């Protein structure tokens, strides 16, 4: 039980640190929708998707995908939307 608590605390602390860091980009790929953006990130990083949302940056659509990576860090990856 104590090991589980330590693991959860580590994940929470990594999440706090990861959310403060600059987001990663998947600029080599563009997505047509949020579902495709999450697939791109999962395949590229072998990460577990925690959440995803569509945002506007400088008037352009971008998908932000929050993931838990293989090292247990929480990161945000941005995937540009394809031009419509």
Biopython code that builds the backbone (N, CA, C, O; Angstrom):
import numpy as np
from Bio.PDB.StructureBuilder import StructureBuilder

atoms = [
    (1, "UNK", "N", (0.824, -1.192, 0.000)),
    (1, "UNK", "CA", (0.000, 0.000, 0.000)),
    (1, "UNK", "C", (0.868, 1.257, 0.000)),
    (1, "UNK", "O", (0.573, 2.221, -0.706)),
    (2, "UNK", "N", (1.942, 1.242, 0.795)),
    (2, "UNK", "CA", (2.825, 2.399, 0.860)),
    (2, "UNK", "C", (3.473, 2.642, -0.499)),
    (2, "UNK", "O", (3.644, 3.793, -0.903)),
    (3, "UNK", "N", (3.835, 1.574, -1.210)),
    (3, "UNK", "CA", (4.445, 1.707, -2.537)),
    (3, "UNK", "C", (3.469, 2.369, -3.516)),
    (3, "UNK", "O", (3.870, 3.198, -4.334)),
    (4, "UNK", "N", (2.188, 1.998, -3.426)),
    (4, "UNK", "CA", (1.176, 2.590, -4.281)),
    (4, "UNK", "C", (1.044, 4.083, -3.991)),
    (4, "UNK", "O", (0.930, 4.883, -4.920)),
    (5, "UNK", "N", (1.059, 4.461, -2.730)),
    (5, "UNK", "CA", (0.973, 5.874, -2.361)),
    (5, "UNK", "C", (2.174, 6.646, -2.907)),
    (5, "UNK", "O", (2.020, 7.761, -3.406)),
    (6, "UNK", "N", (3.359, 6.060, -2.816)),
    (6, "UNK", "CA", (4.554, 6.716, -3.332)),
    (6, "UNK", "C", (4.469, 6.888, -4.847)),
    (6, "UNK", "O", (4.846, 7.929, -5.386)),
    (7, "UNK", "N", (3.976, 5.867, -5.517)),
    (7, "UNK", "CA", (3.831, 5.924, -6.966)),
    (7, "UNK", "C", (2.845, 7.014, -7.367)),
    (7, "UNK", "O", (3.115, 7.801, -8.275)),
    (8, "UNK", "N", (1.698, 7.058, -6.687)),
    (8, "UNK", "CA", (0.697, 8.073, -6.999)),
    (8, "UNK", "C", (1.231, 9.475, -6.725)),
    (8, "UNK", "O", (0.976, 10.394, -7.503)),
    (9, "UNK", "N", (1.958, 9.650, -5.644)),
    (9, "UNK", "CA", (2.543, 10.947, -5.332)),
    (9, "UNK", "C", (3.534, 11.344, -6.419)),
    (9, "UNK", "O", (3.562, 12.498, -6.846)),
    (10, "UNK", "N", (4.343, 10.394, -6.864)),
    (10, "UNK", "CA", (5.298, 10.668, -7.933)),
    (10, "UNK", "C", (4.611, 11.091, -9.215)),
    (10, "UNK", "O", (5.071, 12.010, -9.892)),
    (11, "UNK", "N", (3.514, 10.430, -9.556)),
    (11, "UNK", "CA", (2.760, 10.775, -10.767)),
    (11, "UNK", "C", (2.171, 12.168, -10.627)),
    (11, "UNK", "O", (2.204, 12.951, -11.577)),
    (12, "UNK", "N", (1.632, 12.489, -9.455)),
    (12, "UNK", "CA", (1.044, 13.811, -9.237)),
    (12, "UNK", "C", (2.109, 14.898, -9.327)),
    (12, "UNK", "O", (1.872, 15.940, -9.938)),
    (13, "UNK", "N", (3.272, 14.676, -8.731)),
    (13, "UNK", "CA", (4.341, 15.660, -8.779)),
    (13, "UNK", "C", (4.870, 15.817, -10.201)),
    (13, "UNK", "O", (5.156, 16.929, -10.644)),
    (14, "UNK", "N", (4.996, 14.715, -10.904)),
    (14, "UNK", "CA", (5.450, 14.773, -12.297)),
    (14, "UNK", "C", (4.440, 15.536, -13.140)),
    (14, "UNK", "O", (4.817, 16.278, -14.047)),
    (15, "UNK", "N", (3.171, 15.359, -12.845)),
    (15, "UNK", "CA", (2.124, 16.080, -13.567)),
    (15, "UNK", "C", (2.218, 17.570, -13.339)),
    (15, "UNK", "O", (2.054, 18.359, -14.270)),
    (16, "UNK", "N", (2.482, 17.958, -12.109)),
    (16, "UNK", "CA", (2.617, 19.376, -11.803)),
    (16, "UNK", "C", (3.832, 19.957, -12.521)),
    (16, "UNK", "O", (3.768, 21.063, -13.058)),
    (17, "UNK", "N", (4.913, 19.231, -12.531)),
    (17, "UNK", "CA", (6.121, 19.702, -13.213)),
    (17, "UNK", "C", (5.922, 19.683, -14.718)),
    (17, "UNK", "O", (6.352, 20.604, -15.414)),
    (18, "UNK", "N", (5.278, 18.647, -15.223)),
    (18, "UNK", "CA", (5.072, 18.524, -16.663)),
    (18, "UNK", "C", (4.146, 19.576, -17.223)),
    (18, "UNK", "O", (4.335, 20.011, -18.359)),
    (19, "UNK", "N", (3.154, 19.999, -16.469)),
    (19, "UNK", "CA", (2.225, 20.992, -16.973)),
    (19, "UNK", "C", (2.854, 22.370, -17.014)),
    (19, "UNK", "O", (2.388, 23.236, -17.755)),
    (20, "UNK", "N", (3.909, 22.594, -16.230)),
    (20, "UNK", "CA", (4.588, 23.878, -16.235)),
    (20, "UNK", "C", (5.586, 23.973, -17.390)),
    (20, "UNK", "O", (5.968, 25.072, -17.791)),
    (21, "UNK", "N", (6.004, 22.835, -17.918)),
    (21, "UNK", "CA", (6.985, 22.823, -18.999)),
    (21, "UNK", "C", (6.308, 23.200, -20.315)),
    (21, "UNK", "O", (5.088, 23.110, -20.453)),
    (22, "UNK", "N", (7.116, 23.618, -21.261)),
    (22, "UNK", "CA", (6.587, 23.956, -22.575)),
    (22, "UNK", "C", (6.042, 22.701, -23.245)),
    (22, "UNK", "O", (6.646, 21.634, -23.137)),
    (23, "UNK", "N", (4.911, 22.812, -23.935)),
    (23, "UNK", "CA", (4.336, 21.643, -24.579)),
    (23, "UNK", "C", (5.175, 21.159, -25.755)),
    (23, "UNK", "O", (5.814, 21.950, -26.450)),
    (24, "UNK", "N", (5.161, 19.865, -25.962)),
    (24, "UNK", "CA", (5.835, 19.274, -27.119)),
    (24, "UNK", "C", (4.936, 19.464, -28.338)),
    (24, "UNK", "O", (3.740, 19.724, -28.208)),
    (25, "UNK", "N", (5.517, 19.332, -29.500)),
    (25, "UNK", "CA", (4.750, 19.487, -30.732)),
    (25, "UNK", "C", (4.912, 18.257, -31.609)),
    (25, "UNK", "O", (5.974, 17.636, -31.655)),
    (26, "UNK", "N", (3.840, 17.926, -32.295)),
    (26, "UNK", "CA", (3.878, 16.853, -33.288)),
    (26, "UNK", "C", (3.702, 17.520, -34.648)),
    (26, "UNK", "O", (2.758, 17.227, -35.381)),
    (27, "UNK", "N", (4.631, 18.425, -34.973)),
    (27, "UNK", "CA", (4.488, 19.254, -36.166)),
    (27, "UNK", "C", (4.642, 18.486, -37.476)),
    (27, "UNK", "O", (4.189, 18.947, -38.523)),
    (28, "UNK", "N", (5.276, 17.323, -37.420)),
    (28, "UNK", "CA", (5.463, 16.565, -38.642)),
    (28, "UNK", "C", (4.171, 15.910, -39.106)),
    (28, "UNK", "O", (4.091, 15.436, -40.240)),
    (29, "UNK", "N", (3.168, 15.877, -38.253)),
    (29, "UNK", "CA", (1.874, 15.289, -38.602)),
    (29, "UNK", "C", (0.782, 16.323, -38.365)),
    (29, "UNK", "O", (0.888, 17.152, -37.462)),
    (30, "UNK", "N", (-0.244, 16.272, -39.164)),
    (30, "UNK", "CA", (-1.429, 17.115, -38.974)),
    (30, "UNK", "C", (-2.630, 16.195, -38.875)),
    (30, "UNK", "O", (-2.665, 15.131, -39.494)),
    (31, "UNK", "N", (-3.615, 16.613, -38.093)),
    (31, "UNK", "CA", (-4.784, 15.778, -37.850)),
    (31, "UNK", "C", (-6.044, 16.424, -38.415)),
    (31, "UNK", "O", (-6.157, 17.648, -38.479)),
    (32, "UNK", "N", (-6.978, 15.586, -38.819)),
    (32, "UNK", "CA", (-8.255, 16.092, -39.318)),
    (32, "UNK", "C", (-9.265, 16.267, -38.200)),
    (32, "UNK", "O", (-10.213, 17.040, -38.334)),
    (33, "UNK", "N", (-9.068, 15.548, -37.084)),
    (33, "UNK", "CA", (-9.984, 15.678, -35.949)),
    (33, "UNK", "C", (-9.270, 15.274, -34.654)),
    (33, "UNK", "O", (-8.125, 14.821, -34.676)),
    (34, "UNK", "N", (-9.965, 15.446, -33.533)),
    (34, "UNK", "CA", (-9.376, 15.180, -32.221)),
    (34, "UNK", "C", (-9.001, 13.708, -32.057)),
    (34, "UNK", "O", (-7.965, 13.392, -31.470)),
    (35, "UNK", "N", (-9.830, 12.818, -32.567)),
    (35, "UNK", "CA", (-9.548, 11.377, -32.463)),
    (35, "UNK", "C", (-8.251, 11.019, -33.192)),
    (35, "UNK", "O", (-7.433, 10.258, -32.677)),
    (36, "UNK", "N", (-8.073, 11.566, -34.379)),
    (36, "UNK", "CA", (-6.847, 11.292, -35.133)),
    (36, "UNK", "C", (-5.633, 11.890, -34.416)),
    (36, "UNK", "O", (-4.562, 11.284, -34.406)),
    (37, "UNK", "N", (-5.792, 13.051, -33.829)),
    (37, "UNK", "CA", (-4.688, 13.683, -33.085)),
    (37, "UNK", "C", (-4.242, 12.792, -31.930)),
    (37, "UNK", "O", (-3.042, 12.635, -31.707)),
    (38, "UNK", "N", (-5.178, 12.209, -31.194)),
    (38, "UNK", "CA", (-4.809, 11.335, -30.079)),
    (38, "UNK", "C", (-4.105, 10.082, -30.585)),
    (38, "UNK", "O", (-3.171, 9.600, -29.944)),
    (39, "UNK", "N", (-4.536, 9.546, -31.727)),
    (39, "UNK", "CA", (-3.869, 8.370, -32.311)),
    (39, "UNK", "C", (-2.430, 8.699, -32.706)),
    (39, "UNK", "O", (-1.515, 7.915, -32.456)),
    (40, "UNK", "N", (-2.242, 9.862, -33.323)),
    (40, "UNK", "CA", (-0.900, 10.275, -33.746)),
    (40, "UNK", "C", (0.039, 10.327, -32.545)),
    (40, "UNK", "O", (1.161, 9.825, -32.606)),
    (41, "UNK", "N", (-0.422, 10.936, -31.456)),
    (41, "UNK", "CA", (0.416, 11.079, -30.260)),
    (41, "UNK", "C", (0.700, 9.722, -29.625)),
    (41, "UNK", "O", (1.835, 9.444, -29.238)),
    (42, "UNK", "N", (-0.325, 8.876, -29.517)),
    (42, "UNK", "CA", (-0.133, 7.542, -28.922)),
    (42, "UNK", "C", (0.870, 6.728, -29.718)),
    (42, "UNK", "O", (1.725, 6.062, -29.135)),
    (43, "UNK", "N", (0.779, 6.770, -31.039)),
    (43, "UNK", "CA", (1.681, 5.985, -31.892)),
    (43, "UNK", "C", (3.109, 6.533, -31.846)),
    (43, "UNK", "O", (4.071, 5.766, -31.829)),
    (44, "UNK", "N", (3.242, 7.842, -31.826)),
    (44, "UNK", "CA", (4.573, 8.458, -31.856)),
    (44, "UNK", "C", (5.306, 8.258, -30.536)),
    (44, "UNK", "O", (6.490, 7.921, -30.539)),
    (45, "UNK", "N", (4.635, 8.458, -29.422)),
    (45, "UNK", "CA", (5.292, 8.464, -28.114)),
    (45, "UNK", "C", (5.036, 7.227, -27.278)),
    (45, "UNK", "O", (5.626, 7.082, -26.207)),
    (46, "UNK", "N", (4.161, 6.318, -27.739)),
    (46, "UNK", "CA", (3.773, 5.157, -26.943)),
    (46, "UNK", "C", (3.325, 5.606, -25.546)),
    (46, "UNK", "O", (3.741, 5.046, -24.532)),
    (47, "UNK", "N", (2.467, 6.631, -25.523)),
    (47, "UNK", "CA", (1.991, 7.234, -24.283)),
    (47, "UNK", "C", (0.530, 6.905, -24.043)),
    (47, "UNK", "O", (-0.184, 6.470, -24.946)),
    (48, "UNK", "N", (0.099, 7.122, -22.803)),
    (48, "UNK", "CA", (-1.304, 6.948, -22.448)),
    (48, "UNK", "C", (-1.974, 8.317, -22.440)),
    (48, "UNK", "O", (-1.540, 9.218, -21.724)),
    (49, "UNK", "N", (-3.028, 8.474, -23.233)),
    (49, "UNK", "CA", (-3.731, 9.754, -23.335)),
    (49, "UNK", "C", (-4.583, 9.967, -22.089)),
    (49, "UNK", "O", (-5.379, 9.108, -21.709)),
    (50, "UNK", "N", (-4.403, 11.129, -21.458)),
    (50, "UNK", "CA", (-5.173, 11.489, -20.271)),
    (50, "UNK", "C", (-6.350, 12.387, -20.627)),
    (50, "UNK", "O", (-7.436, 12.247, -20.064)),
    (51, "UNK", "N", (-6.132, 13.312, -21.566)),
    (51, "UNK", "CA", (-7.202, 14.197, -22.019)),
    (51, "UNK", "C", (-6.792, 14.811, -23.351)),
    (51, "UNK", "O", (-5.623, 14.776, -23.736)),
    (52, "UNK", "N", (-7.774, 15.372, -24.044)),
    (52, "UNK", "CA", (-7.506, 16.026, -25.318)),
    (52, "UNK", "C", (-8.564, 17.082, -25.562)),
    (52, "UNK", "O", (-9.724, 16.917, -25.185)),
    (53, "UNK", "N", (-8.147, 18.183, -26.206)),
    (53, "UNK", "CA", (-9.098, 19.238, -26.523)),
    (53, "UNK", "C", (-8.633, 20.008, -27.752)),
    (53, "UNK", "O", (-7.458, 19.979, -28.120)),
    (54, "UNK", "N", (-9.579, 20.694, -28.375)),
    (54, "UNK", "CA", (-9.303, 21.524, -29.540)),
    (54, "UNK", "C", (-9.218, 22.969, -29.078)),
    (54, "UNK", "O", (-10.061, 23.436, -28.312)),
    (55, "UNK", "N", (-8.188, 23.678, -29.553)),
    (55, "UNK", "CA", (-7.991, 25.084, -29.195)),
    (55, "UNK", "C", (-7.674, 25.888, -30.450)),
    (55, "UNK", "O", (-7.405, 25.331, -31.514)),
    (56, "UNK", "N", (-7.713, 27.200, -30.300)),
    (56, "UNK", "CA", (-7.291, 28.112, -31.367)),
    (56, "UNK", "C", (-6.024, 28.812, -30.913)),
    (56, "UNK", "O", (-5.966, 29.334, -29.800)),
    (57, "UNK", "N", (-5.008, 28.826, -31.768)),
    (57, "UNK", "CA", (-3.768, 29.545, -31.513)),
    (57, "UNK", "C", (-3.445, 30.375, -32.738)),
    (57, "UNK", "O", (-3.271, 29.845, -33.836)),
    (58, "UNK", "N", (-3.368, 31.667, -32.543)),
    (58, "UNK", "CA", (-3.092, 32.579, -33.663)),
    (58, "UNK", "C", (-4.088, 32.375, -34.802)),
    (58, "UNK", "O", (-3.721, 32.442, -35.975)),
    (59, "UNK", "N", (-5.339, 32.129, -34.454)),
    (59, "UNK", "CA", (-6.393, 31.959, -35.448)),
    (59, "UNK", "C", (-6.434, 30.598, -36.107)),
    (59, "UNK", "O", (-7.267, 30.364, -36.982)),
    (60, "UNK", "N", (-5.546, 29.686, -35.704)),
    (60, "UNK", "CA", (-5.521, 28.348, -36.303)),
    (60, "UNK", "C", (-5.881, 27.299, -35.262)),
    (60, "UNK", "O", (-5.561, 27.433, -34.080)),
    (61, "UNK", "N", (-6.552, 26.255, -35.728)),
    (61, "UNK", "CA", (-6.949, 25.160, -34.846)),
    (61, "UNK", "C", (-5.754, 24.271, -34.517)),
    (61, "UNK", "O", (-4.951, 23.936, -35.388)),
    (62, "UNK", "N", (-5.656, 23.898, -33.246)),
    (62, "UNK", "CA", (-4.615, 22.979, -32.798)),
    (62, "UNK", "C", (-5.233, 22.037, -31.768)),
    (62, "UNK", "O", (-6.086, 22.434, -30.975)),
    (63, "UNK", "N", (-4.789, 20.795, -31.795)),
    (63, "UNK", "CA", (-5.277, 19.806, -30.826)),
    (63, "UNK", "C", (-4.226, 19.658, -29.733)),
    (63, "UNK", "O", (-3.056, 19.406, -30.023)),
    (64, "UNK", "N", (-4.639, 19.813, -28.479)),
    (64, "UNK", "CA", (-3.741, 19.617, -27.343)),
    (64, "UNK", "C", (-4.084, 18.290, -26.688)),
    (64, "UNK", "O", (-5.217, 18.066, -26.264)),
    (65, "UNK", "N", (-3.088, 17.414, -26.611)),
    (65, "UNK", "CA", (-3.283, 16.077, -26.064)),
    (65, "UNK", "C", (-2.380, 15.931, -24.837)),
    (65, "UNK", "O", (-1.157, 16.014, -24.947)),
    (66, "UNK", "N", (-2.987, 15.713, -23.676)),
    (66, "UNK", "CA", (-2.222, 15.505, -22.443)),
    (66, "UNK", "C", (-2.003, 14.011, -22.287)),
    (66, "UNK", "O", (-2.948, 13.224, -22.345)),
    (67, "UNK", "N", (-0.720, 13.617, -22.085)),
    (67, "UNK", "CA", (-0.360, 12.205, -22.025)),
    (67, "UNK", "C", (0.490, 11.891, -20.802)),
    (67, "UNK", "O", (1.135, 12.765, -20.224)),
    (68, "UNK", "N", (0.469, 10.620, -20.429)),
    (68, "UNK", "CA", (1.376, 10.080, -19.424)),
    (68, "UNK", "C", (2.398, 9.267, -20.196)),
    (68, "UNK", "O", (2.057, 8.253, -20.805)),
    (69, "UNK", "N", (3.675, 9.715, -20.175)),
    (69, "UNK", "CA", (4.682, 9.035, -20.990)),
    (69, "UNK", "C", (5.253, 7.810, -20.271)),
    (69, "UNK", "O", (4.884, 7.513, -19.135)),
    (70, "UNK", "N", (6.148, 7.116, -20.947)),
    (70, "UNK", "CA", (6.706, 5.864, -20.437)),
    (70, "UNK", "C", (7.496, 6.049, -19.140)),
    (70, "UNK", "O", (7.647, 5.105, -18.365)),
    (71, "UNK", "N", (7.999, 7.261, -18.902)),
    (71, "UNK", "CA", (8.748, 7.549, -17.672)),
    (71, "UNK", "C", (7.837, 8.020, -16.538)),
    (71, "UNK", "O", (8.318, 8.341, -15.452)),
    (72, "UNK", "N", (6.533, 8.064, -16.783)),
    (72, "UNK", "CA", (5.582, 8.475, -15.752)),
    (72, "UNK", "C", (5.373, 9.973, -15.669)),
    (72, "UNK", "O", (4.798, 10.461, -14.696)),
    (73, "UNK", "N", (5.828, 10.715, -16.671)),
    (73, "UNK", "CA", (5.649, 12.172, -16.695)),
    (73, "UNK", "C", (4.394, 12.531, -17.471)),
    (73, "UNK", "O", (4.043, 11.878, -18.454)),
    (74, "UNK", "N", (3.725, 13.580, -17.014)),
    (74, "UNK", "CA", (2.569, 14.105, -17.732)),
    (74, "UNK", "C", (3.075, 15.214, -18.645)),
    (74, "UNK", "O", (3.764, 16.131, -18.198)),
    (75, "UNK", "N", (2.726, 15.123, -19.940)),
    (75, "UNK", "CA", (3.147, 16.116, -20.924)),
    (75, "UNK", "C", (1.966, 16.531, -21.768)),
    (75, "UNK", "O", (0.981, 15.800, -21.876)),
    (76, "UNK", "N", (2.063, 17.701, -22.365)),
    (76, "UNK", "CA", (1.069, 18.168, -23.315)),
    (76, "UNK", "C", (1.718, 18.223, -24.687)),
    (76, "UNK", "O", (2.773, 18.832, -24.864)),
    (77, "UNK", "N", (1.074, 17.579, -25.658)),
    (77, "UNK", "CA", (1.578, 17.553, -27.037)),
    (77, "UNK", "C", (0.568, 18.271, -27.908)),
    (77, "UNK", "O", (-0.633, 18.017, -27.822)),
    (78, "UNK", "N", (1.067, 19.178, -28.755)),
    (78, "UNK", "CA", (0.189, 19.915, -29.676)),
    (78, "UNK", "C", (0.306, 19.315, -31.061)),
    (78, "UNK", "O", (1.403, 19.075, -31.566)),
    (79, "UNK", "N", (-0.865, 19.075, -31.675)),
    (79, "UNK", "CA", (-0.928, 18.550, -33.024)),
    (79, "UNK", "C", (-1.702, 19.553, -33.865)),
    (79, "UNK", "O", (-2.872, 19.806, -33.580)),
    (80, "UNK", "N", (-1.083, 20.135, -34.897)),
    (80, "UNK", "CA", (-1.793, 21.097, -35.733)),
    (80, "UNK", "C", (-2.928, 20.427, -36.505)),
    (80, "UNK", "O", (-2.834, 19.261, -36.889)),
    (81, "UNK", "N", (-3.997, 21.184, -36.722)),
    (81, "UNK", "CA", (-5.117, 20.684, -37.515)),
    (81, "UNK", "C", (-4.809, 20.890, -38.990)),
    (81, "UNK", "O", (-4.128, 21.845, -39.365)),
    (82, "UNK", "N", (-5.315, 19.988, -39.821)),
    (82, "UNK", "CA", (-5.181, 20.155, -41.258)),
    (82, "UNK", "C", (-6.052, 21.335, -41.679)),
    (82, "UNK", "O", (-7.123, 21.568, -41.118)),
    (83, "UNK", "N", (-5.575, 22.069, -42.673)),
    (83, "UNK", "CA", (-6.372, 23.181, -43.214)),
    (83, "UNK", "C", (-7.616, 22.608, -43.873)),
    (83, "UNK", "O", (-7.563, 21.601, -44.578)),
    (84, "UNK", "N", (-8.730, 23.272, -43.626)),
    (84, "UNK", "CA", (-10.003, 22.782, -44.201)),
    (84, "UNK", "C", (-10.316, 23.444, -45.507)),
    (84, "UNK", "O", (-11.342, 23.149, -46.119)),
]
sb = StructureBuilder()
sb.init_structure("model")
sb.init_model(0)
sb.init_chain("A")
sb.init_seg("    ")
for serial, (resi, resn, name, xyz) in enumerate(atoms, 1):
    if name == "N":
        sb.init_residue(resn, " ", resi, " ")
    sb.init_atom(name, np.array(xyz, "f"), 0.0, 1.0, " ", f" {name:<3s}", serial, name[0])
structure = sb.get_structure()
